[in-house]
Amino acid sequence: MKPAAQALLSRILGLLPSPYLRDSLKALLLLLLQGHGKARPQHSKTESPSALSRFHLLTQMCSPCGGSSNRYPWPTRALIRLARKEAEKALDRARRRRGPKPRLLVVLDLVTLEKRGRFKALPLSFFHGKWGLHLVVLYLVYGDLRLPWAYRLWRGKGEKSLSLLALRLLSTLPPWMPRASCIRGVADAAFGTARFLLGVKRMGLEAVVGVRRDRKGREGQRLQDLRRSGERVHLRGLSFPVWAFRYRYPLPGGGWEWRYGVATFPATSRTMLVWGRRRFSIEHFFRAMKSEFSLGQFGQRSTVGVHRFLVLSLLAYLLACWVRVEGEEGLTWRGAGVLAVRVLLPDLVVRVVLQELHALGLWPPEGGGNGVGLCRVCGRCKF
């Protein structure tokens, strides 16, 4: 997977029309991969904070006479397409060729990026007592591969529903995936609506989704009145049967409560419980993204700037994940980020090390530099 990560980064850098933009992108990836979880432009040791701040807002602008100004385009969509193409190749290489179709886990969940302050251009809102930006994320899991595939912004109550956004995310999966693998989606009760279950069924996919305990069947019975897990039930609003199950959910303050879910395919209660628990793999993803890859630590006040920051944060996670697959066993996400920096950005690693040596008075060695005041290794560090 390391060659795939190197190839992806090389192709992404090839999209940028200026060497200055390429340097800024590499500097931002260095910040995001270092694993401190709070990437800020002022923390950069290779580019100026002003250059990194402008990088998120660069767009193609034309002068009144029809010519282009000195600002360059930042092809975010092309970057996303490239990352998805490489992710598809990774999945295709990993899937087995013989035997039954492999199962691809698709996890849907909502994450809130809490913010404080005034962001007039951003659609911030409250959800479950948290004020911030709410993202619906689609996350793919296959073996050791972890692939953040797409996200959509949820603008709060009164706007597009979570179920609709989730279905739109599922529609972004390429046609070959359902043909090559058995896709099984998992989601929590926020997505357990009749609209979502109907949409998943129409797409020919399987799903295990949490539902409310007071959800009623056609005959008026509630799920909380179920005598045993694995029963076949007909919920109101659905034209097909589902299989219900329940499980004990530990509460933060101690104790537990019954929670309920349904599957769109016949299965035993144990099978449904196993697949339902796999939803929590995305919680580990969110934790790693926030603590290691600076998700939510954006300072931009425009939707374009925030979108680009989030895309770069997800790209950093993807590169670290691919490097981590071939790393030593038990490698943490912070360690994976550091390893990714060494594999993908060795020139910046050398540059930062030389700057530290120069600050300590250990570089350049006796006799000075190369005569022009520049480092003899990278050619950029000034002495």
C-alpha positions in Angstrom: 0.0 0.0 0.0 3.0 2.4 0.4 3.5 2.6 -3.4 -0.2 3.3 -3.8 0.0 6.2 -1.3 3.1 7.5 -3.0 1.4 7.3 -6.4 -1.7 9.1 -5.1 0.3 12.0 -3.6 2.4 12.3 -6.8 -0.7 12.5 -8.9 -2.4 15.0 -6.6 0.7 17.2 -6.7 0.6 17.0 -10.4 -2.8 18.7 -10.4 -1.5 21.9 -8.9 -0.3 24.4 -11.6 2.3 26.1 -9.5 5.4 24.9 -7.5 4.3 27.3 -4.7 0.9 25.6 -4.4 2.7 22.2 -4.4 4.9 23.3 -1.5 1.9 24.6 0.4 0.0 21.3 0.0 3.0 19.3 1.2 3.4 21.7 4.2 -0.3 21.2 5.1 -0.1 17.4 4.8 3.0 17.6 7.0 1.0 19.4 9.7 -1.9 17.1 9.5 0.2 13.9 9.6 2.3 14.9 12.5 -0.3 13.6 14.9 -0.8 16.4 17.4 -4.4 17.0 16.3 -4.2 20.8 16.2 -2.8 21.7 12.8 -2.5 25.5 12.6 -0.7 27.5 9.8 1.5 29.2 12.5 2.9 25.7 13.4 4.4 25.2 10.0 8.2 25.1 9.9 8.4 24.9 6.1 6.0 27.6 4.7 4.8 30.9 6.0 1.4 31.0 7.9 0.0 33.5 5.4 0.8 31.2 2.4 -1.0 28.3 4.1 -4.0 30.4 5.0 -4.4 31.7 1.4 -4.0 28.2 0.1 -7.5 27.2 1.3 -9.1 30.1 -0.5 -7.3 30.1 -3.9 -9.7 30.1 -6.8 -9.5 30.9 -10.5 -10.2 34.6 -10.9 -10.3 36.5 -14.2 -9.7 40.1 -14.9 -12.3 42.3 -16.7 -10.2 42.0 -19.9 -10.5 38.2 -19.9 -7.1 37.3 -18.6 -6.3 35.4 -15.5 -5.0 37.1 -12.4 -2.1 35.8 -10.3 -4.3 33.5 -8.3 -4.4 29.8 -9.2 -7.2 27.2 -9.2 -7.3 24.7 -6.4 -8.9 21.6 -8.0 -10.7 20.1 -5.0 -13.1 18.0 -7.1 -10.2 16.5 -9.1 -8.4 15.7 -5.9 -11.4 13.9 -4.6 -11.9 11.9 -7.8 -8.2 10.9 -7.8 -8.5 9.7 -4.1 -11.6 7.7 -4.9 -10.0 6.1 -7.9 -7.0 5.0 -5.9 -9.4 3.7 -3.1 -11.3 1.7 -5.7 -8.0 0.2 -6.9 -7.0 -0.7 -3.3 -10.4 -2.4 -2.7 -10.1 -4.3 -6.0 -6.6 -5.5 -5.1 -7.7 -6.6 -1.6 -10.9 -8.5 -2.5 -10.7 -12.3 -3.1 -11.3 -13.6 -6.6 -12.6 -17.1 -5.7 -15.5 -18.3 -3.6 -18.6 -16.3 -2.6 -18.8 -12.5 -2.8 -16.8 -10.8 -0.1 -18.8 -8.6 2.3 -18.0 -4.9 2.2 -19.1 -3.0 5.3 -20.5 0.5 4.7 -20.9 2.6 7.9 -23.1 5.7 8.0 -22.9 8.1 11.0 -23.2 11.7 12.0 -20.3 13.6 13.6 -20.5 17.1 15.1 -17.5 19.4 14.8 -18.0 21.7 17.7 -17.2 25.4 17.1 -17.1 28.5 19.2 -17.2 32.1 17.9 -18.9 33.7 15.0 -18.9 32.0 11.6 -21.6 33.9 9.7 -21.0 32.0 6.4 -21.2 28.6 7.9 -24.5 26.7 8.6 -23.8 26.0 12.3 -26.7 24.6 14.4 -27.5 22.6 17.5 -27.8 18.8 17.6 -28.0 16.9 20.9 -26.8 19.9 22.8 -23.7 20.5 20.6 -23.2 23.6 18.6 -21.2 23.2 15.4 -20.9 21.8 12.0 -22.7 18.4 11.4 -21.3 15.9 8.9 -22.9 12.7 7.6 -20.0 10.5 6.7 -19.9 7.3 4.6 -17.0 5.0 5.7 -15.9 1.7 4.0 -14.3 -1.2 5.9 -12.8 -4.2 4.2 -10.3 -6.3 6.1 -7.5 -3.9 7.2 -8.6 -1.2 4.8 -10.4 1.9 6.2 -11.7 4.3 3.5 -13.5 7.5 4.2 -15.5 7.7 1.0 -17.7 10.8 1.1 -19.5 13.2 3.4 -22.4 15.6 3.3 -23.2 18.6 5.4 -26.4 18.4 7.5 -27.8 21.9 8.1 -30.1 21.1 11.0 -33.7 20.6 11.6 -36.0 21.9 8.8 -33.4 21.1 6.1 -32.7 17.9 4.2 -33.2 14.9 6.4 -30.4 12.6 7.6 -32.0 9.7 5.7 -32.0 11.6 2.4 -28.3 12.6 2.8 -27.4 9.0 3.7 -29.1 7.7 0.6 -27.3 10.3 -1.5 -24.0 9.1 0.0 -24.8 5.5 -0.9 -25.6 6.5 -4.4 -22.0 7.7 -4.8 -20.7 4.1 -4.6 -19.5 3.0 -8.1 -21.7 0.4 -9.9 -19.0 -2.3 -9.8 -19.0 -2.5 -6.0 -22.4 -4.1 -5.6 -21.5 -6.5 -8.5 -18.2 -7.5 -7.0 -19.1 -7.6 -3.3 -22.1 -8.0 -1.0 -22.6 -4.5 0.5 -23.9 -4.4 4.0 -24.7 -1.0 5.5 -24.9 -0.3 9.2 -26.2 2.9 10.9 -27.7 4.0 14.2 -31.2 5.0 15.0 -30.9 8.5 13.5 -31.1 6.8 10.1 -33.7 4.2 11.0 -36.6 5.7 9.0 -38.9 4.0 6.6 -37.5 6.3 3.8 -34.0 5.1 4.4 -34.9 1.4 4.6 -37.0 1.6 1.4 -34.1 3.4 -0.4 -31.6 0.8 0.7 -33.9 -2.0 -0.5 -34.4 -0.4 -3.9 -30.6 -0.2 -4.3 -30.4 -3.9 -3.7 -28.2 -3.5 -0.6 -28.5 -5.0 2.9 -28.7 -3.0 6.1 -28.6 -3.3 9.8 -30.1 -0.1 11.4 -31.0 1.0 14.8 -34.7 2.0 15.4 -36.7 3.5 18.3 -38.2 1.2 20.8 -41.6 2.6 20.3 -41.6 1.9 16.5 -44.9 0.2 15.6 -45.8 -2.7 13.4 -48.8 -2.9 11.1 -50.9 -4.5 13.9 -50.0 -1.8 16.4 -47.4 -3.8 18.4 -44.2 -2.1 19.4 -40.7 -3.4 19.1 -40.2 -3.1 22.9 -43.0 -5.8 23.1 -40.9 -8.4 21.2 -40.5 -11.7 23.0 -37.3 -12.7 21.4 -34.7 -11.3 19.0 -34.7 -12.4 15.4 -38.5 -12.1 14.9 -39.9 -11.2 11.5 -42.0 -8.1 11.7 -43.8 -5.7 9.3 -43.2 -2.1 10.3 -45.6 0.7 9.4 -44.5 2.4 6.2 -42.6 -0.6 4.8 -43.9 -2.9 2.1 -41.4 -5.7 3.0 -40.6 -7.5 6.2 -37.6 -6.9 8.5 -36.0 -8.9 11.2 -35.8 -7.2 14.6 -33.3 -7.7 17.4 -32.4 -6.1 20.7 -29.3 -5.7 22.8 -28.1 -4.3 26.1 -26.4 -0.9 25.8 -24.2 0.2 28.7 -25.0 3.7 30.0 -22.3 6.2 30.8 -23.4 6.6 34.4 -23.6 2.9 35.0 -26.3 0.4 34.3 -27.7 -0.5 30.9 -30.9 -0.3 28.8 -32.4 -2.3 25.9 -31.9 -0.9 22.4 -33.4 -2.1 19.2 -32.5 -2.6 15.6 -33.8 -4.2 12.4 -32.1 -6.0 9.5 -33.4 -6.0 5.9 -32.2 -9.6 5.4 -33.1 -12.9 7.3 -30.5 -13.7 10.0 -30.1 -15.0 13.5 -30.1 -12.6 16.4 -26.4 -13.2 16.9 -25.5 -12.4 13.3 -27.5 -9.2 13.5 -25.9 -8.2 16.8 -22.4 -8.8 15.4 -23.0 -6.7 12.3 -24.7 -4.0 14.4 -21.7 -3.7 16.7 -19.5 -3.1 13.7 -21.0 0.3 13.4 -18.7 1.4 16.2 -15.8 1.1 13.8 -16.7 4.6 12.6 -16.4 5.9 16.2 -12.8 4.8 16.2 -12.4 6.6 12.9 -13.9 9.8 14.3 -11.7 9.6 17.4 -8.6 9.2 15.3 -9.6 12.0 13.0 -10.2 14.5 15.8 -7.2 13.6 18.0 -4.6 12.8 15.3 -5.6 14.4 12.0 -7.1 17.7 13.2 -10.7 17.2 12.0 -12.7 20.1 13.1 -9.7 22.3 13.9 -10.4 24.6 10.9 -10.2 28.3 11.3 -11.6 29.3 7.9 -14.8 31.3 7.9 -16.0 30.4 4.4 -17.6 27.2 3.2 -15.0 26.7 0.5 -12.1 27.0 2.9 -13.7 24.7 5.4 -14.5 22.1 2.7 -11.0 22.1 1.5 -9.6 21.8 5.0 -11.9 18.8 5.7 -10.8 17.2 2.4 -7.2 17.5 3.3 -7.8 16.1 6.7 -9.5 13.0 5.2 -6.7 12.7 2.6 -4.1 12.7 5.4 -6.0 9.9 7.2 -6.3 7.9 3.9 -2.5 8.2 3.3 -1.7 7.2 6.9 -4.1 4.2 6.7 -2.4 2.9 3.6 1.0 3.2 5.1 -0.2 1.7 8.4 -1.4 -1.5 6.6 2.2 -2.4 5.8 3.6 -1.0 9.0 4.6 -3.0 12.1 1.8 -4.7 14.1 0.1 -2.6 16.7 1.1 0.7 15.1 -0.9 3.6 16.5 -2.5 6.3 14.3 0.1 8.8 15.5 2.8 6.4 14.6 1.2 5.8 11.3 1.1 9.5 10.6 4.8 9.9 11.5 5.7 6.9 9.3 3.6 8.4 6.4 5.6 11.6 6.7 8.9 9.8 6.4 7.7 7.7 3.4 5.8 10.4 1.5 7.5 13.7 2.5 11.2 12.9 3.1 12.4 16.2 1.7 10.4 18.1 4.3 11.6 15.8 7.1 15.2 16.6 6.1 14.4 20.3 5.9 12.9 20.4 9.4 15.7 18.4 10.9 18.3 20.7 9.4 16.5 23.7 10.7 16.6 22.2 14.2 20.3 21.4 13.8 21.0 25.0 12.7 19.0 26.3 15.6 21.3 24.3 17.9 24.4 25.5 16.1 25.2 22.0 14.8 24.7 22.8 11.1 26.3 23.7 8.8 29.6 22.0 9.8 32.9 23.9 10.1 33.6 25.7 6.8 30.1 27.1 6.3 27.6 26.3 3.6 27.8 26.0 -0.1 28.8 29.6 -0.6 25.4 31.0 -1.4 23.8 30.7 2.1 21.7 27.7 1.3 21.6 24.1 2.7 23.6 21.7 0.5 21.0 18.9 1.0 17.6 20.5 0.2 18.9 23.7 -1.3 16.3 25.8 0.5 17.2 26.2 4.1 19.1 29.5 4.5 22.1 29.9 6.8 
